Amino acid sequence: MFPDHARAVAYLALTEARATPPCPDTPAARAAWREQLRETHRHYLTGPPVVAVGTDTLDAIRRAVASGAHPGDEHQDAAVILNDVLHGCASRFVRTPYGIVWIDLNA
């Protein structure tokens, strides 16, 4: 599996949107429902920052450090960084079909 950032974010938005009622029958109500789906997607694009998407949590950490999204050293052990991140309790990792998504709840 190769992680895909855009698809992972879209998947998260769709998963959250599924908590909303099903698509209505009338055209006007469907338009409002679709706008709600778009707003949920925008929330993931601009809301809680998706730090990185990886094949697992350690890969997400490595990708975040390599891209500069996390202030770590590329030579530092990813498991140590992961331990610090989990200890801070300000992040969550969500499994999607497109990779493990690291979301920073503190930003």
N, C-alpha and C positions, 0 to 999 in steps of 0.2 A: 504494500500500500504506500502510495506517495501522498503526503499531506497536501491538501488544497485549501489555502486560507479563505478564498472567496466562497467556495462551496460550503466550507465548515460554518462560516458566519451566516450564510443563507439558511443552512439547515437549522442552526440555533434559532433564528428568527421564526422559521416555519414551525418548529417545535413549540416555541412559546405561543405563537399565534393559534396553534391547535387547541389551546386552552380556552379560546374564544368560541362562541356558538358556531355551528356549521353555517355554510354559505346560505344566505337567505334566497327566497324565491323571486322577489321583485327586482327589477333592474336597478332602481334607485338604492335599495338596501344593499344590493350586491356591490355597487360602486363604493358605498361607505365602508362595507366590509373589506374590500380590496385595499382601500386607503388605510384602514387599520393594520392590515398585513404589511403594507409599505412602511408605515410608521414604526412598527416593531422592527423591521429590517434596518431602518435608519438608526433606531436606538442602538443596535449592535454595531453599526458602523461608526457612530459618533458617541455612544454612551460608554458603558464600561469597556475600557480598552482591551481588545484581544491582543495579548502580548505576543503570542506565537502559537503556531499549530505544528504539532509533530506526530511521529508515529507512536510515541509514548510520552510520559511526563518528562523523562530525562532528555529525550530528543527535543521536546518543546523548549526545555531549559537551554540546551545547546544552541538551538536556532535563535532564541531570544538574545543570548550573549553574542553570537556571531553577527547578528543584524544590528546590535547596539540598542535593542529595545530594553535590555536589562544591563545595569552597570556591573557586569562581572568580568572576570579575566578568562580568556579562552583556555588558559592553562589550568584554571581552577577546576577541581572535580565537580562535575554536574550534580552528583548526589549531595555534596555539601551545600551547593546553591539551593537545590530542591528542599533540603532540610530547613534552610533559613527561610525560604518562601513559605513553606507549610507552617513553620513556627510563628510566622508573622500573622497568620490567620486572615490575610487580606487578599487572598487569591482563591480561585477555584479552578479545577480542571474538569472539563466536560468531554465525554467521549461522543464522537460523531462518526458516521461512516467515512468521513474525510480526514480524520485525524483527531488527536487529543488537543482540545483548545484550552489554552491558558488564559484566564480572564482575571484582570487586576481589579479587584473591588475597591481598592483604596484610592484609585486615581479619580 
